[in-house]
């Protein structure tokens, strides 16, 4: 005679323990969204106080190298903070996989932190691409040739075609675009060729009404300024690229460590010193929820 046992309902914890290599997407998505939100707040604060890493504005060209390095360092620090917080959330809310060893549990928490880091990077890249696409979208009412004007040399182009007297509605967009493409060669090895320089002098003289000698001096000044502006823009771009690569690499490490800390905090294990205040808050909340007996 056999005794049939009723099927036992399995909880989400038990189902998670059945498959030791299942990636839980809820903590991954929660950690990625948290990291993206914290990063947006920190980057917005940096832009507000003037810690932009790169800019085409003339005021940025006069910035010191120390400000460039400080901006890059802040970018790395905000990545450590944001991805560390996101990894902690991913590890803290992850359902544990049964009774696993401590090293294996920390490894799984760390993998969830790295997964949240990767998802946050993809979300940030897509958002940045959408913002850049919207910013570069030309106005349908504007001249098509105006879109080819290099934004990094807008100040130099304004100075190049500056005139005391000019027609009310001059059509300078084609001339500015052509002059901008010529000035982009100022930072090359050979610089602006003599034919291009002569053409710029002729173009400026016809557009502004300056004498050929005055137009030639203005062209020489603008070529020198354009070369300096392009060199500083290239340097700031290099610092920006290096800072982003360093921030992303260290952000993965911060996400892994944050997820491990979140897992230890979830399991009630000893945590690092900088997280001990969280345990104090947890104990206070437990005392607040604990019912107290009424005096007899």
N, C-alpha and C positions, 0 to 999 in steps of 0.2 A: 504493500500500500504506500503510495507516494503522496507526499504532502506538497501541494503547489503553493508557492509564495507569491504574494501580490507584487506587481512591479513597483519599485521604489522610485518616486519622482526625484529627478536630479535637478539640483539648483545650478545657477550659472557658475558658481564656484567649482562644483563637481564637473560640469562639462568642460570648463577651462582646464581642470586638472587632467582630464582624459587625454588631451592633446597638448603635449609639452612644448610644441613649437608653433602654436597658434598666436598670430599677431592680433592683439586687441586694438581695433581701430578707434574706439571711443576715447581712450586716454591719449592716443596719438593725435587725433584731431583736436582734442581739448588742449594738449600741450602746444601744438602748432599755432592755434588761434591765440593762445595766451602769449606766446613768444612774439607773434606778429603785432599784437596790440601793444605790448610793452616796448617793442622796438619802434613802433610808430610814434609813441609818446616821447621817447628819448630823442629820436631824430628830429621831431618837430621842435622840441625844446632847444636842441643844438642850433637849428636854423634860426630860431628866434633870437638867440643871444649872439649870433654871428659866427658860429663854428661850422660853417659850410666848408667842405673839403675842396670843392672846385666850383668856379663860377666864371662866366664870360664878362662880368661887369668890370669897368675900368678900376673901380675901387679895390677889387680883389688883386689886381696886378701889383698894387703897391704894398700888399701884405707881406710880412716877413716870413722867412722860412720856418721860424718858430711857430707861427700861427698855423702853417700847413701841417707841421708835425703834431701840434696839439689837436688839430681837427682829426687827423688820422688816428691818434691815440684815443680820442673820444669815441670814434667809430668802433674801435676794437673793444673798448670798455662797455659800450652799450650792447654789443653783440654778446659779450660774456654775461651781462646781467639778463638780457631778454631771453637768450637761449637757455641759460641756467634756470630761470624761473619756469620756462616752458617745459624743460626736462623734468623739473621737480614735480610739476602738475601731472605729467604723464606717468611718472613712477608712483606718485601718491595715490592716484585714482585707479591704478591698474589692479585687476583682480589677481590675487596670488595663485600660482599653479600648485596647489596641494602642499605637501610637506617636502619641499625640495631643499637641497643643500644651500648653505648661505652664499657660496661663490656662484652657484648656478642661478640663484634668485637675483643676485646683483647683476649678473650678466644679462638676464632677461630684462630687468629694469633698464639697464643701460641701452640695450637694443631698442626698447620702446622710446627712450629719450632721443636716440639718434634718428629714429623714424620720424619723430615729431620735428626734429631739426630739419630733416630733408624736406618734409612737407611744408614747413614754414619758409624755407628757401625758395621752393617752387612757387608758393603763393606770392612771395615778395617779388620774384622775378616777373611773374605774369602781371602783377599790379604795376610794377615799374615800366614794363613794356606798354601797357595800356595808357599810362600817364604820358609817356614819351610820344606815343602815337597821337594822342589828343593834342599835345603841345605843338607837334610838328605839322599838324593838319593845317593847310593853307586856307585862307579866307577866299571863298569863290568870287567875291567882289574885288579882290586885289589883283594886281598884275601878276601873271605867271612868272615873269622874270624876277620878281622880288623874292621869290622863295629860294633862289640860288645865291643870295647874298650871304656871305659867311657872318654869322652872328658874333663870332669872336673879334671881328674887325669892324664892327658897326661904328665904334667911336672914331677910328681912323678914317673911315669913309665919310663920316660927317665932317671931319676936319678937312678932308681932301676937297670936297665940293662946297665948302663954305664960301658964300659970296655976300658982299654988302648990298648989292641990288640984283634982284632976280625976278623973273616973270612970276605972276601970281600962282600959276599951276604948272610948274616945269615937270617934264617927264624925265626924271633922273633915275628911275628904277633900272632900266637896261644899262645905263652907264655905271651905276654903283655896282651892279652885279658883275659886269665885265672887269671893272677896276678891282673888285674884291678877289676875283679869280687870279688876277695878275699879282696882287699883293700876297696871295698865299704862297707864291714861289719865293718870297723874301727869305724864308727860313730854310730854303734848300741849300745844297752845297755851293752852287754857282750864283745863287741870289737872282734878283731881277735882271733880266738881260737888258742890253742897251736899247734894243728895238722896243721892248715893252716899256722901258723908262721914257723913251721919246714919245711913244704913243700916249702914255699917261699925261705927260706934259701938254700935249696937244689936246687931249680930252678935257683936262682941267681948265686950260686956257679958254676953250670954247664954251664950257659950261658955266664958268664963273666970271669971265671977262677980264681975268688977270693978264698982266703983261707976261710974255714968255719967260723972262728972267724970274719974276716972282712965282710963276707957276712951277718953274724948275726947282726953285728952293723949297716950295711946299711939297713937291713930290719927293724930294730927297728926305725931307723930315718925316713924311708919312711912311716911307719905305723903312727907315730906321726904327720908327715906333712900331710898325707892323712886325718886323723881325723880332723885336724884344717881346711884344705881346704874344706872338706865336711860341716863342721859347718858354715863356712862363706858363702858357696854357698847356704846353706839352709836359712840363715838369709837374704841374698840378694834376694832370691826368695820370701820370705815372704814380704819384703818391696816392691818388684815389684808387687806382687798380690794385696797388700793393696793399693798401689798407683794407679793401674789400676782401681780398684773398686771405689776408691774415685773420680778419674778423670771422670769416666763414669757417676757417680751419679751427680756430680756437673756440668758435661757437659750438662745433660738434663735440669738442672735449667738455665744454661747460654743460651741454645737454646730457652727455653720458653721466658726468659726476652729479648733476642735479637730479637725474632720474634715480641713481643709486641712493642718494640722500632721501629722496621722496619714498623709495621702497623701504628703507630702514625705518623711516618715521611711520610708515604705514604698518609695519610689522612690530612696532614697539621695541626695536633694537636700538642700541646706542648710536647716536648721531654725532656729527662733528660739532665743535664748540660754537660755531656761528649759528647753529640751529637750536641751541639749548633753550632759547627764549620761546620757541614754538612749543616745546614741552611744558613750559611754565603756563603758557596760555591754555594748553589742553587740560592741564590739571585744574586751572581755575574754572574752566567751563564745566568740568566734571563735578567740581564742588558746587557749582551753581545749579546743576541739574539734579544733584543728589538730594533726595527728600530728607528732611529733618523731622525728627520725632517731636511731637508736641509735649510739653512738660505736663506731668500728671498733677 
